[in-house]
């Protein structure tokens, strides 16, 4: 399943990260629709809004279906046929859509056959592993190159920042009875967990709760193009793209993320399970730190009275005057030097 994600890039950087080549081979960035509604977040759950890519033809009938737009939509699909006056009266969960039932369940079938396919954007998603002492959260994302740590390029140059996770989704448009604004909502398609992450959360039948899995990830621009271009790629061909992928990496994170109200970079920061000492800087941690530094611009601001209360034994409780980046630098150790020893209780 996909129950929590992070998407922390500022609006302009998010648009640049979604750049693509059109059918003429020209470098383009998608148009932002309702850009003012987008709010970066390190801890986004169902019923919140999030950024998705879709074909521009869904909004402009004379547009080329290969053109893309960025749009902020609410997570949790409300079918267009829903007759109640309030979407909260929908009495079933539509945040995830199982791939094996998406062409049979009425909540998704109509929208899917009409080509309402979208790509849900995120830095990555969280998954929890059941353990004897509780649930251990993990952050799962695309492998990142060392370019992620480099200074981000400006203008129309190629994006060198964080590679976004691109998940297959279905969207729909619902209009309340009488007067009211059109509501755009989406669901994330899920598939069997890949071999690498299956130990975290197998896709197993659970009585009364259906089947759990991982998001259907579209790896590469060609897969994204086929999924979005509903005019050129029919439904029966597009659904063949919905397969588990092995091209993901992950690391454990603090249980700080378990509270949806916690929305700071600490949610995605890697930890070392069962560590008796503080975490040392590793290549993957350095990439993560570089990304966290670059994502500070436009990221959710942390209030002094809402600082995280660390429970991990190897991470200091930050001083109210320190920023998230300061805490992470102290945690990883500056320039590869050993991290400071923890304080005794």
BANU-29706 format. One record per residue (C-alpha): residue number from 0; x, y, z. Coordinates in Angstrom, 1 decimal. Layout:
N
  num      px      py      pz
  NUM       X       Y       Z
...
! end
This chain:
345
  num      px      py      pz
    0     0.0     0.0     0.0
    1     1.0     3.7    -0.1
    2    -0.2     5.5     2.9
    3     2.3     8.3     3.3
    4     4.7    10.2     1.0
    5     7.1    13.1     1.0
    6     7.2    15.9    -1.6
    7     9.4    18.7    -0.3
    8    10.6    20.5    -3.4
    9     9.6    24.2    -3.8
   10     7.1    24.8    -6.6
   11     9.6    26.1    -9.2
   12    12.1    23.3    -8.5
   13     9.3    20.7    -8.7
   14     8.4    22.1   -12.2
   15    12.0    21.9   -13.3
   16    12.4    18.3   -12.0
   17     9.4    17.3   -14.2
   18    11.0    18.6   -17.4
   19    10.6    16.3   -20.4
   20    11.3    16.1   -24.2
   21     8.3    16.6   -26.5
   22     7.8    14.7   -29.7
   23    10.1    17.2   -31.5
   24    12.8    16.5   -29.0
   25    12.6    19.9   -27.4
   26    13.2    20.4   -23.7
   27    10.0    21.5   -22.0
   28     8.7    22.1   -18.5
   29     5.0    21.3   -17.7
   30     2.6    24.2   -17.1
   31     1.7    24.6   -13.4
   32    -2.1    24.6   -12.9
   33    -3.3    26.0    -9.6
   34     0.3    26.4    -8.5
   35    -0.8    28.6    -5.5
   36    -2.4    25.5    -3.9
   37     0.8    23.5    -3.7
   38     2.4    23.0    -0.3
   39     5.7    21.2     0.1
   40     5.6    18.5     2.8
   41     7.9    15.8     4.3
   42     4.9    13.9     5.7
   43     1.9    13.8     3.4
   44    -1.1    11.5     4.0
   45    -4.5    10.7     2.3
   46    -7.0    13.6     2.2
   47    -4.1    16.1     1.8
   48    -3.3    17.6    -1.6
   49    -0.3    16.7    -3.7
   50     1.2    17.3    -7.1
   51     0.4    15.1   -10.1
   52     1.3    15.1   -13.8
   53    -1.4    14.7   -16.4
   54    -2.0    15.2   -20.1
   55    -2.8    18.8   -21.0
   56    -5.7    17.6   -23.2
   57    -7.7    16.7   -20.1
   58    -8.0    20.5   -19.4
   59    -7.8    21.8   -23.0
   60    -9.5    19.6   -25.7
   61    -7.5    21.1   -28.5
   62    -4.1    20.5   -26.8
   63    -1.6    17.9   -27.9
   64    -2.2    14.8   -25.6
   65     1.6    14.5   -25.2
   66     1.8    17.8   -23.5
   67     2.0    17.7   -19.7
   68     0.7    19.9   -16.9
   69     1.4    19.9   -13.2
   70    -1.7    20.1   -11.0
   71    -2.4    19.9    -7.2
   72    -5.1    17.4    -6.4
   73    -6.5    15.8    -3.3
   74    -5.4    12.3    -2.4
   75    -8.3     9.9    -2.3
   76   -10.4     9.5    -5.4
   77   -14.0    10.7    -5.4
   78   -15.8     9.2    -8.4
   79   -17.5    11.6   -10.8
   80   -20.8     9.6   -10.3
   81   -20.8    10.1    -6.5
   82   -24.2    11.8    -5.7
   83   -23.7    13.0    -2.2
   84   -23.2    16.7    -1.4
   85   -20.0    16.1     0.5
   86   -17.0    13.9    -0.5
   87   -16.4    13.0     3.1
   88   -19.6    10.9     2.9
   89   -17.8     8.5     0.7
   90   -17.7     5.4     2.9
   91   -14.8     3.5     1.4
   92   -11.1     4.1     1.1
   93    -9.9     5.2    -2.3
   94    -6.4     6.4    -1.5
   95    -5.0     3.2    -3.1
   96    -6.2     1.2    -6.1
   97    -5.2    -2.5    -6.5
   98    -3.9    -3.2   -10.0
   99    -5.8    -6.5   -10.2
  100    -9.2    -4.8    -9.6
  101    -8.7    -1.4   -11.2
  102   -10.6    -2.5   -14.3
  103   -13.5    -4.1   -12.4
  104   -14.2    -1.8    -9.5
  105   -16.7     1.0   -10.4
  106   -14.8     3.6    -8.4
  107   -11.8     3.4   -10.9
  108   -13.0     1.6   -14.0
  109   -14.9     4.5   -15.5
  110   -12.1     7.0   -15.0
  111    -9.4     4.6   -16.2
  112   -11.3     3.7   -19.4
  113   -11.8     7.5   -20.1
  114    -8.0     7.9   -20.0
  115    -7.8     9.7   -16.7
  116    -4.3     8.5   -16.0
  117    -1.9    10.6   -13.9
  118     1.6    10.4   -12.4
  119     1.8    11.0    -8.7
  120     5.0    12.8    -7.7
  121     7.0    12.4    -4.5
  122    10.5    12.4    -3.1
  123     9.6     8.9    -1.9
  124     7.1     7.0     0.2
  125     7.1     5.5     3.7
  126     6.4     1.9     4.6
  127     6.3     0.3     8.0
  128     7.7    -3.1     9.0
  129     5.9    -4.9    11.8
  130     8.3    -5.8    14.6
  131     7.9    -7.2    18.1
  132     8.4    -3.8    19.6
  133     6.1    -2.0    17.2
  134     6.4    -0.7    13.6
  135     9.7     0.5    12.1
  136     9.2     3.1     9.3
  137    11.3     3.0     6.1
  138    11.7     5.7     3.4
  139    11.7     4.2    -0.2
  140    12.8     6.2    -3.2
  141    14.7     6.0    -6.5
  142    18.5     5.6    -6.4
  143    20.2     9.0    -6.5
  144    23.3    10.0    -8.3
  145    26.1    12.1    -6.9
  146    24.7    15.0    -9.0
  147    22.0    15.3    -6.4
  148    24.6    16.9    -4.1
  149    25.8    19.4    -6.8
  150    24.6    22.9    -7.1
  151    21.3    22.8    -8.9
  152    21.2    24.2   -12.4
  153    19.2    27.3   -13.4
  154    16.8    28.1   -16.2
  155    16.2    25.4   -18.9
  156    19.3    23.4   -18.2
  157    19.0    19.8   -17.2
  158    17.8    19.2   -13.6
  159    20.5    17.9   -11.3
  160    18.6    17.7    -8.1
  161    16.6    15.0    -6.4
  162    15.1    12.4    -8.8
  163    11.4    12.3    -8.1
  164     9.6     9.0    -7.5
  165     6.9     8.7   -10.3
  166     3.9     6.6    -9.3
  167     1.1     5.6   -11.6
  168    -2.3     7.0   -10.5
  169    -5.9     7.5   -11.7
  170    -7.7    10.8   -11.2
  171   -11.3    11.9   -11.5
  172   -13.3    15.1   -11.4
  173   -16.3    15.5    -9.0
  174   -18.7    18.4    -9.0
  175   -21.0    18.9    -6.0
  176   -24.8    19.1    -6.6
  177   -25.8    22.7    -7.5
  178   -23.1    25.3    -7.3
  179   -19.6    24.4    -6.3
  180   -16.1    24.2    -7.5
  181   -14.9    21.1    -9.4
  182   -12.9    18.8    -7.1
  183    -9.9    16.9    -8.6
  184    -8.8    13.8    -6.7
  185    -6.5    10.9    -7.4
  186    -5.6     7.4    -6.2
  187    -2.3     5.6    -6.2
  188    -2.2     2.2    -8.1
  189    -0.6    -0.6    -6.0
  190     1.1    -3.8    -7.1
  191     2.9    -6.8    -5.5
  192     5.8    -5.7    -3.4
  193     9.1    -6.1    -5.3
  194    11.7    -8.7    -4.0
  195    13.9    -6.0    -2.4
  196    11.3    -4.4    -0.3
  197     9.0    -7.4     0.3
  198    10.5    -8.0     3.7
  199     9.1    -4.7     4.8
  200     5.5    -5.3     3.8
  201     4.4    -8.3     1.8
  202     1.3    -8.1    -0.3
  203    -0.8   -10.4     1.6
  204    -4.6   -10.9     2.0
  205    -5.7    -9.5     5.2
  206    -9.3   -10.2     6.4
  207   -11.5    -7.2     5.9
  208    -8.6    -5.1     4.6
  209    -7.9    -6.5     1.1
  210    -4.4    -6.7    -0.2
  211    -1.4    -4.6     0.7
  212     1.5    -3.9    -1.7
  213     3.7    -1.1    -3.0
  214     3.0     1.8    -5.5
  215     3.2     1.0    -9.2
  216     6.3     3.0   -10.1
  217     6.9     4.3   -13.6
  218    10.6     4.1   -14.2
  219    11.8     6.5   -16.9
  220    10.3     9.1   -19.2
  221     9.1     6.6   -21.8
  222     7.0     4.8   -19.3
  223     5.6     8.2   -18.0
  224     4.9     9.3   -21.6
  225     2.9     6.1   -22.4
  226     0.9     6.3   -19.2
  227     0.0    10.0   -19.6
  228    -0.7    10.1   -23.4
  229    -4.2     8.6   -23.3
  230    -5.0     9.6   -26.9
  231    -2.1     7.7   -28.4
  232    -1.8     4.8   -25.9
  233    -5.0     2.9   -25.2
  234    -5.9     1.6   -21.8
  235    -5.2    -2.0   -22.5
  236    -1.7    -1.2   -23.6
  237    -1.1     1.3   -20.8
  238    -2.0    -1.1   -18.0
  239     0.9    -3.4   -19.1
  240     3.2    -0.7   -17.6
  241     1.8    -1.5   -14.1
  242     4.4    -3.9   -12.8
  243     6.6    -4.1    -9.6
  244    10.0    -2.5   -10.0
  245    13.3    -3.4    -8.4
  246    14.9     0.0    -9.0
  247    14.3     1.4    -5.6
  248    16.4     1.9    -2.5
  249    15.4     2.5     1.1
  250    16.6     3.3     4.6
  251    15.1     3.2     8.0
  252    13.9     6.5     9.5
  253    12.9     7.6    12.9
  254     9.4     6.9    14.3
  255     9.1    10.7    14.4
  256     7.4    10.3    11.0
  257     4.6     8.2    12.6
  258     2.9    11.4    13.7
  259     1.3    13.0    10.6
  260     1.7    16.4    12.3
  261     5.5    16.1    12.2
  262     6.5    17.8     8.9
  263    10.3    18.5     8.9
  264    13.4    17.0     7.2
  265    13.9    14.7    10.2
  266    11.0    12.6     8.7
  267    13.3    11.4     5.9
  268    16.7    11.4     7.6
  269    18.3     8.0     7.6
  270    19.0     6.3    10.9
  271    20.9     3.1    11.9
  272    18.8     0.4    13.5
  273    20.0    -0.9    16.8
  274    22.9     1.5    16.9
  275    24.8     2.1    20.1
  276    26.7     5.0    18.5
  277    25.7     7.9    16.4
  278    25.5     7.3    12.6
  279    28.7     7.9    10.6
  280    28.6     9.7     7.3
  281    28.2     7.2     4.4
  282    27.9     8.0     0.6
  283    24.1     7.4     0.7
  284    23.7     9.6     3.8
  285    25.8    12.3     2.1
  286    23.5    12.3    -0.9
  287    20.5    12.5     1.4
  288    22.0    15.4     3.3
  289    22.8    17.2     0.1
  290    19.1    16.8    -0.9
  291    17.8    18.0     2.4
  292    20.0    21.1     2.3
  293    18.8    22.0    -1.2
  294    15.2    21.4    -0.3
  295    15.2    23.9     2.5
  296    14.1    26.7     0.1
  297    10.3    26.7     0.1
  298    10.1    23.8     2.5
  299     7.6    23.8     5.4
  300     8.7    26.1     8.1
  301     9.3    24.6    11.6
  302     7.8    26.5    14.5
  303     9.8    26.7    17.7
  304     7.0    25.1    19.7
  305     6.8    22.2    17.3
  306    10.4    20.9    17.4
  307    10.8    17.1    17.2
  308    11.3    15.1    20.4
  309    13.8    12.5    19.4
  310    13.3     9.0    20.8
  311    16.2     7.3    18.9
  312    19.1     6.6    21.3
  313    21.7     8.0    18.9
  314    20.3    11.4    17.9
  315    20.5    14.5    20.0
  316    17.4    16.5    20.8
  317    17.9    19.7    18.8
  318    18.2    23.1    20.4
  319    15.3    25.4    19.5
  320    17.8    27.8    17.9
  321    19.2    25.2    15.5
  322    17.8    24.6    12.0
  323    17.0    21.1    10.6
  324    20.2    21.3     8.5
  325    22.3    22.1    11.6
  326    20.9    19.1    13.3
  327    21.7    16.9    10.3
  328    25.2    18.2    10.0
  329    25.9    17.5    13.6
  330    24.3    14.0    13.2
  331    26.3    13.0    10.1
  332    29.5    14.8    11.1
  333    31.0    17.7     9.2
  334    33.2    16.8     6.2
  335    33.3    13.2     7.1
  336    34.6    13.6    10.6
  337    33.3    11.3    13.4
  338    30.0    12.5    14.8
  339    30.0    13.9    18.3
  340    29.5    11.5    21.2
  341    26.0    11.3    22.6
  342    25.3    13.0    26.0
  343    24.8    10.8    28.9
  344    21.4    10.7    30.4
! end
